[in-house]
Amino acid sequence: MAGRKVTIMSNYVEKAKELIGSFANHSHYTRTFEDDVEVVLTETHPNSGSDLWEVRLIGRLIPGALSTEAVQSAHAHIRTITTPVTNRFAVAGKGSAVPRICKDGTVSATTEVPKSVQAITGYSDVIGYLAPTPRCRRGRLSGWTRTHRKARAALEPILREIDDVFAREYRNEHDYQATGWTGNGVYNFYGGMDDETAFSSCYGNANVRSAYHRDGHNLNGSLSAVFTMGEYEGGGLVLPQYGVSFNLQPCDLLLFYGDDVHGVTPFTGQRYSGVFFSAAQYQDFWQEVGLPTPDPNDPVDL
């Protein structure tokens, strides 16, 4: 493993929760990383008064891990995304959820991000599979993927490279996510049910400055992989719970836990990003809703 290791003892869980829905700024972190670095959360070992105990990874930034060709292929597709951020309220910021106005002029019970806010929050959509639901127990292709047949092919080169780096640097974590598909009846990014990849999906973001949020539909304990594209300044990814910010540039790769509160600092220029993640799987969904796991042989609506 190349690069340096940095240990962090700050762990502001409650403060990070309070920031959800607000936007990242420079007062939320004290450490900024741009080099090849592994940042690890540590605590005083329970059996020692002074020794440090590594609790878990916070983030691993690997500059230049991805090829220009793979980044360009992903960029060519992600920059075409025109889906407004209509229902990801935490991403759009506090107070962005308002009742939708129906065509007949009445007020709907459904809420959305108003068009005036959509115009400045950028565009985002999921490429690949969505997590299971009661109707689609094994997950389903996202609407964007269904209507853009070349989407997964455009992102396949960069996913292959990310998988290779992930497996080389964090074999156990990679295998946990990759082998999770086997026997669980859940689709991975390529549409298979085996261990070809550790990921099922990718958020494609076009000029989205995300407010602080958690990725709530990920496989429990799974790492996400972030890469950026375009010409921009700023746009660091902040994890306020630990007081750190990672400043990615095109061809860099960042691994971090999407269930940690995270957000993006202001940026200028054109900033596109992709976030590969592992969608919540078959057993996770049914445990979450408190119902027995159905028989995997039951018919499903895909």
Buried (B, 14 or more C-beta within 10 A) or exposed (E): EEBEEBBBEBBBEEBBEEBBBBBBEEEBBEBEBBEBBBBBBBEEEEEEEEEEEEBEBBBBBBBEBBEEEBBBBBBEBBBEBEBBBBBBBBBBBBEBBEEBEEEEEEEEEEBBBBEEBBEEBBBBBBBBBBBBEEEBBBBBBBEBBEEBEEBBEBBBBBBEBBBEBBBEBBEEBBBBBBEBBEEBBBBBBBEEBEBBBBBBBBBBBBBBBBBBBBBEBBBEEBBBBBBBBBEBEEBBBBBBBBBBBBBBEBBBBBBBBBBBBBBBBEBEEEBBBBBBBBBBBBBBBBEBEEEEEEEEEEEBEE
